[in-house]
Amino acid sequence: MHLDEIRLAIRPRNILECLDLAFLFWGRHFLGLTIAAALALFPVIWLHLVWLAPSENPYIFLLYACMEAPWVTLPITIYLGQITFSQRFSIKKAFQTFFAPRVFISLFLFLVLLRFICLITIVLFPMVLLGMYYLNPIILLEQPSVTQVWSRRSAMNSRTLARILAFVVTDFCILVAGYYFLSQLFRGISSLWDGHYTFKLSSFPAEEWWTLVGWEELLAFWLTMCFIAVFRFITYLDCRIRREGWDVELKLRAEASHFAHRESA
C-alpha cells in the first residue's frame, strides 16, 4: 500500500466529516457502488420474498439482518478497497480476494459462526455491534491470517470504544432515516406504477417496521445498509489514519523529499 497513491486527503476526521465523505464517495463512484450493491441486493431480497416468511418477532428480524449484513456489504467493501488503495477496480482481483483461503475461512469463522453464537446468546449481542465493527474491512482488505484476525480487531478497537459507540448510534440514525424516506418513495413509485398514486409521508406501522413484507421495504432497508457500509469504510480509514499515523508519515516524507532536493541542488 502506497500512502501517496490513496485517493483522498489523509487526515483525521470527525463523525460529520466521515459522513460527508461517504456521500462524496457514493456520488463519485455511483455506478460502481450501485453494481456492487446490486450483486448482493438481488439475491437477499429474493431470499426474503420467496423463502423467508415475514416474522412479527423483532428479534427474528434482527437475527436475519445481522447475519446477512456483512455478506450484503461485502462487494461494496471490496470495491471501495480497490479504488482507494489500487486506484482501479479489477474483477479478477475481487474474486481472488473473496476466494483466498485465509479470507474465506476467516469470513466463515468470524462472520458466520462467532456472529451467530453472539446473536443467539443475546448477552453477547454488543460484541456484534461494537466488537466486530471493523471486522469486515480487516478480513477483506488487510487479509491477516486466521489466527491474527482477532488480535488485529483488538488493536483497532483498543481505546476507541466511545468513538465506535458514536459510530453505531450514527449508523442507527442513518438506518432509520434512510429506511423511512426510501420506503415511502418506493411505495409512491409502486402505487404510481399500479395506477393508484397514494404517495404521502406517514408514520411507521408497527407491524410493517419489523416484517418488511414488500419489496419496497426490503429495498429501502438494504440500500440504506449499503450506504452505511460506505460510511463504515470511511470510519475504518479514519481509524487507521489515527492509529498508524498516516498523516504524520506523509508529512515526514514530504519534508525528507524537500530536504533531499535542497541538498542535491
Phi and psi in degrees as a GROMACS rama.xvg file:
@    title "Ramachandran Plot"
@    xaxis  label "Phi"
@    yaxis  label "Psi"
@TYPE xy
-109.518  115.077  HIS-2
-63.0956  -32.9004  LEU-3
-74.3188  -5.86837  ASP-4
-104.074  -4.50413  GLU-5
-68.905  134.177  ILE-6
-91.21  53.8861  ARG-7
-163.59  158.57  LEU-8
-68.7829  125.407  ALA-9
-90.1981  103.166  ILE-10
-162.153  153.564  ARG-11
-63.6162  144.418  PRO-12
-130.299  151.45  ARG-13
-84.8822  -179.505  ASN-14
-63.3511  -44.3416  ILE-15
-65.1688  -36.1989  LEU-16
-67.8417  -37.4683  GLU-17
-63.6679  -41.6322  CYS-18
-65.0166  -42.7202  LEU-19
-62.4651  -40.9146  ASP-20
-66.8577  -32.8323  LEU-21
-63.1906  -41.9698  ALA-22
-63.6279  -40.8925  PHE-23
-64.3681  -41.0716  LEU-24
-61.2965  -44.4909  PHE-25
-65.4777  -36.742  TRP-26
-70.3553  -42.1154  GLY-27
-72.0301  -32.9146  ARG-28
-118.38  41.6235  HIS-29
-59.1776  -48.1341  PHE-30
-64.0132  -48.5328  LEU-31
-63.2641  -43.384  GLY-32
-67.7011  -36.0049  LEU-33
-65.6603  -42.46  THR-34
-65.3204  -43.3297  ILE-35
-61.6658  -40.7779  ALA-36
-67.0427  -40.2225  ALA-37
-64.072  -32.6141  ALA-38
-58.4887  -32.4411  LEU-39
-101.052  -29.1568  ALA-40
-67.895  -43.5917  LEU-41
-60.3231  -47.6974  PHE-42
-63.224  -42.0983  PRO-43
-71.7838  -36.1515  VAL-44
-68.0494  -41.3213  ILE-45
-61.3361  -41.1126  TRP-46
-60.5055  -43.4199  LEU-47
-69.5985  -40.8345  HIS-48
-74.3744  -31.056  LEU-49
-100.78  -42.7189  VAL-50
-105.814  -41.2212  TRP-51
-92.4473  111.422  LEU-52
-68.4761  136.972  ALA-53
-56.4442  139.022  PRO-54
-119.151  139.068  SER-55
-85.9553  -3.82202  GLU-56
-83.5441  115.251  ASN-57
-62.1058  -29.8497  PRO-58
-68.7143  -37.9365  TYR-59
-64.8054  -42.9701  ILE-60
-60.6607  -44.0292  PHE-61
-64.7102  -37.6828  LEU-62
-63.633  -46.1736  LEU-63
-57.3872  -51.4461  TYR-64
-63.0116  -43.4752  ALA-65
-68.2057  -32.8335  CYS-66
-76.664  -33.3424  MET-67
-85.7102  -29.2212  GLU-68
-53.9822  -47.4419  ALA-69
-61.3778  -32.7413  PRO-70
-79.8688  -33.655  TRP-71
-66.7541  -38.4049  VAL-72
-89.4484  -2.5899  THR-73
-59.2264  -48.1999  LEU-74
-60.9262  -34.4202  PRO-75
-66.3441  -42.7204  ILE-76
-63.029  -43.6707  THR-77
-63.0704  -44.1262  ILE-78
-62.684  -47.0459  TYR-79
-63.3659  -39.0538  LEU-80
-61.2679  -41.5454  GLY-81
-69.8025  -46.4171  GLN-82
-71.4981  -20.3241  ILE-83
-86.1913  -46.1432  THR-84
-95.0067  -25.3298  PHE-85
-110.822  -10.1269  SER-86
69.1463  0.72671  GLN-87
-153.876  159.066  ARG-88
-104.978  134.645  PHE-89
-124.753  119.573  SER-90
-62.6784  -39.8982  ILE-91
-60.9426  -44.1421  LYS-92
-67.2811  -33.6323  LYS-93
-64.2557  -44.0293  ALA-94
-66.0297  -38.672  PHE-95
-63.9939  -36.2067  GLN-96
-65.0567  -48.556  THR-97
-67.3505  -40.5581  PHE-98
-94.0549  6.37678  PHE-99
-61.1494  132.316  ALA-100
-52.3584  -45.525  PRO-101
-68.0456  -33.8885  ARG-102
-70.0776  -48.8807  VAL-103
-63.3519  -42.1174  PHE-104
-65.5618  -42.1  ILE-105
-64.6259  -41.2938  SER-106
-60.3637  -43.4659  LEU-107
-67.9246  -44.4511  PHE-108
-68.2598  -45.5826  LEU-109
-93.7771  -35.3468  PHE-110
-98.1885  -3.39371  LEU-111
-117.726  -67.2239  VAL-112
-66.1145  -58.303  LEU-113
-63.411  -40.746  LEU-114
-62.2946  -43.6767  ARG-115
-64.689  -41.1837  PHE-116
-62.0517  -43.9538  ILE-117
-63.7649  -37.7665  CYS-118
-72.5543  -42.4613  LEU-119
-74.8658  -22.2338  ILE-120
-82.7969  -12.0979  THR-121
64.3563  -47.6988  ILE-122
-60.9267  -32.9322  VAL-123
-90.8359  8.7328  LEU-124
-57.3865  -38.9519  PHE-125
-57.8574  -26.0017  PRO-126
-62.6469  -35.0299  MET-127
-68.1946  -44.492  VAL-128
-73.0306  -42.564  LEU-129
-104.19  -48.5572  LEU-130
-69.4328  -28.3124  GLY-131
-105.971  20.9895  MET-132
-60.2699  -42.952  TYR-133
-100.378  8.87094  TYR-134
-65.06  -41.5236  LEU-135
-59.552  -55.0203  ASN-136
-65.9119  -29.2298  PRO-137
-61.8956  -48.3095  ILE-138
-67.3331  -44.1249  ILE-139
-79.9554  -37.4747  LEU-140
-96.9029  -39.0514  LEU-141
-89.7333  -28.5254  GLU-142
51.4961  53.6261  GLN-143
-71.3548  165.295  PRO-144
-66.4778  160.683  SER-145
-57.1979  -38.0364  VAL-146
-73.6835  -16.1093  THR-147
-103.44  -6.06438  GLN-148
-59.729  -48.809  VAL-149
-69.5224  -36.2994  TRP-150
-68.1771  -35.3621  SER-151
-66.6706  -40.7071  ARG-152
-60.7941  -42.6318  ARG-153
-63.2162  -38.8305  SER-154
-65.8992  -38.6902  ALA-155
-69.5344  -34.9485  MET-156
-86.7558  -13.5645  ASN-157
-60.1512  125.099  SER-158
61.4429  23.5742  ARG-159
-126.459  20.4938  THR-160
-59.8152  -42.4539  LEU-161
-63.7476  -39.97  ALA-162
-68.6765  -41.4587  ARG-163
-64.0493  -39.4086  ILE-164
-60.8682  -40.3558  LEU-165
-64.9003  -37.6555  ALA-166
-64.4999  -41.3592  PHE-167
-63.6872  -42.5056  VAL-168
-62.5262  -40.3976  VAL-169
-63.7158  -42.0347  THR-170
-56.2903  -44.7248  ASP-171
-64.4407  -42.3733  PHE-172
-63.58  -42.0806  CYS-173
-62.0247  -42.5032  ILE-174
-62.4637  -46.5024  LEU-175
-63.958  -49.1882  VAL-176
-66.4174  -45.604  ALA-177
-64.1883  -43.5419  GLY-178
-63.567  -42.7506  TYR-179
-62.5108  -53.8377  TYR-180
-72.0124  -38.2714  PHE-181
-68.7819  -39.4979  LEU-182
-65.1809  -39.2008  SER-183
-64.6573  -40.2317  GLN-184
-64.0927  -46.9285  LEU-185
-67.0965  -34.2995  PHE-186
-64.8895  -40.1898  ARG-187
-64.0543  -43.3172  GLY-188
-63.8047  -41.8163  ILE-189
-63.352  -43.634  SER-190
-67.5981  -34.6331  SER-191
-66.1981  -40.4311  LEU-192
-64.0415  -37.5319  TRP-193
-78.2142  -7.67054  ASP-194
90.856  10.2208  GLY-195
-134.134  79.8338  HIS-196
-65.0218  119.975  TYR-197
-134.799  31.8651  THR-198
-66.4277  124.554  PHE-199
-161.227  151.26  LYS-200
-79.5423  124.033  LEU-201
-131.926  168.379  SER-202
-77.6522  166.286  SER-203
-74.9031  119.01  PHE-204
-69.2286  131.368  PRO-205
-56.5107  -39.4427  ALA-206
-72.4206  -21.1552  GLU-207
-93.3131  -22.1605  GLU-208
-61.4542  -41.0708  TRP-209
-92.8936  -32.287  TRP-210
-79.074  -30.2652  THR-211
49.9868  59.7761  LEU-212
-73.0621  -28.1649  VAL-213
-115.087  170.022  GLY-214
-66.3215  -26.993  TRP-215
-62.2464  -47.087  GLU-216
-68.0406  -41.063  GLU-217
-64.0149  -44.9152  LEU-218
-65.501  -40.5272  LEU-219
-63.3655  -43.9107  ALA-220
-63.275  -49.4699  PHE-221
-76.7666  -28.9519  TRP-222
-64.2324  -39.9829  LEU-223
-64.6469  -39.5187  THR-224
-63.3035  -34.5288  MET-225
-65.2269  -40.0951  CYS-226
-66.0256  -38.9584  PHE-227
-60.9816  -34.1035  ILE-228
-62.4746  -37.9371  ALA-229
-65.8032  -43.307  VAL-230
-62.1538  -41.9465  PHE-231
-65.6504  -35.0616  ARG-232
-62.9227  -41.3462  PHE-233
-63.7204  -41.7947  ILE-234
-67.4054  -32.5969  THR-235
-63.2085  -45.919  TYR-236
-61.2869  -41.4932  LEU-237
-62.4205  -40.1468  ASP-238
-64.153  -41.8919  CYS-239
-67.7679  -37.6696  ARG-240
-60.5998  -43.3183  ILE-241
-70.1112  -43.1571  ARG-242
-77.8511  -38.5806  ARG-243
-99.9848  -0.732224  GLU-244
62.9837  43.2967  GLY-245
-60.7621  -40.2984  TRP-246
-65.5935  -38.6336  ASP-247
-66.9934  -41.1057  VAL-248
-61.6681  -41.5609  GLU-249
-65.7297  -38.9391  LEU-250
-64.0109  -41.467  LYS-251
-66.0868  -38.6661  LEU-252
-62.356  -43.5067  ARG-253
-63.0196  -41.6904  ALA-254
-66.78  -40.4032  GLU-255
-64.7236  -40.7487  ALA-256
-65.4476  -40.2553  SER-257
-64.9605  -41.5113  HIS-258
-65.7509  -42.7583  PHE-259
-64.5737  -39.4216  ALA-260
-65.4223  -39.3304  HIS-261
-69.0101  -36.3556  ARG-262
-69.1077  -35.2494  GLU-263
-78.3502  -15.6498  SER-264
